[in-house]
Amino acid sequence: MKERSVKVKITLLLTILMTMLAALMIVFMLIFSNRVAMQTARKQLTDTLRTNLNYVELTEHRPSIQEGFSYAHNGIVSLIYNQNKALIAGQIPVGFQGEVPFENGVIQTVDAGDTKYLVLDMWIADGWEQGVWMRGLMEAPNHAVLTRNLLTVAGLTLPLFVLLVSLGSYHIMKQTFRPLDKITAAAEAIQEAKDLSGRIGITDGKDEFSRLAENFDRMFERLEHSFETEKQFTSDASHELRTPISIIKGACEYAMKYDETPEERAETIDMIHRQADKMAGLVSQLLSMTRMEQGVEKIKMETIALGDFLRNFSAEQHWKEEEIVIHAAESCLVEGNAELLGRLLQNLVENAVKYSPKQETVYIFLEDTKEEIRLSVKDRGIGIAKEEQEKIWKRFYQVDSSRSSDEGAGLGLSMVKQIAKLHGGSMSVESSPGEGSTFTLHLPRKNKF
Ligand code: ADP
């Protein structure tokens, strides 16, 4: 059997529930209306007799009935009996037969064939022993008729009610579930096309479905990003590892054929070692960049006083004061990760040294402007042409690979930029060929005034 949709299921449930409620209401109405009808009848009977009391006068032990006495009104018949219970005024209804004992002030229910009567007697005293009886009679409300009438109305209206409820519920369900249909269709389209760039795109509304759609879109975005970075990693790694691998392979083949002396072999092994080192460095750098990009590792941020950090880092790296000169302002509080900031600084300083003549001094400046913290690495090296300054941040980009040293692969600055971004900051470069370059990290201050 075909699985019923949630819409149909909920509609069915709602219809059943509403029908049950309606049935319950009918039962309640039956009980209630019977009770109300009986109470109303009893009250009418009592009121009529009480009013009639005002129109009965007893003079010399004889009752005189004044004008205004109602003998038959609203289905209530009033009768006057003498103290011997003989009827002296009024007319007994045709259907009412049988003897009913007189009871003062008590409403009695009397069966008279098919009909039930309510009977109320009142003793109108005249002295100690004399007096007359006033009796009120009325047909008791007929439960069976009332019930039949109500059931007929219910029988006619209930199917209409059920139909209206089911149609109404289905319409509401359809409207409510429309975003879900959209989400399903979008997810199916993405799955069929195997294209993660698709989005559901329900941005209006704040209900559960809109939130679900937003979360789905965010998930697709993450998946797409993750997928792209992985693709990038695979292509970068295979592309960049190809060169050292072919160098190693070539060196091995050459060594097997021509290397004879231990010195020649040692030279080849040394070269293979260097290439393997380069490969290892490349892979670990690529991996850490990919991880950062994917946000796999949660980066722990802490408050760092950049001035102290800089001095400690310089000491750890054994930078010589005459080669790397530091001008650092006090404190400079930022929110950051010490390991990543160290990696960034190391990259910038290594580049500055690498692309400067030997013994040329490199300067590190740390400034606290009112707006931001600036950390600059300045060299007086070969510089970078204007048109290259945009490109150097890209992965694997090298201005002149023959000029770059053996260890570099053009990944350093791309990582530097990524670290700056992770800290909510940015990188900039000022450079002119032949004069030198200044790379600056701009970070938000931790305490803004
Ligand atoms: P590499 O491993 O080649 O140093 P980077 O990403 O660190 O890779 O740098 C990219 C390119 O930017 C380098 O190849 C180099 O041409 C240029 N570059 C980086 N820093 C400097 C600098 N301080 N002076 C001159 N050129 C630089």
Residues whose N, C-alpha, C, O or C-beta is under 5 A from the ligand:
A	BS01	ADP	N351 A352 Y355 G381 G383 I384 I392 Y397 Q398 V399 D400 S404 G408 A409 G410 L411 G412 L413 S414 S437
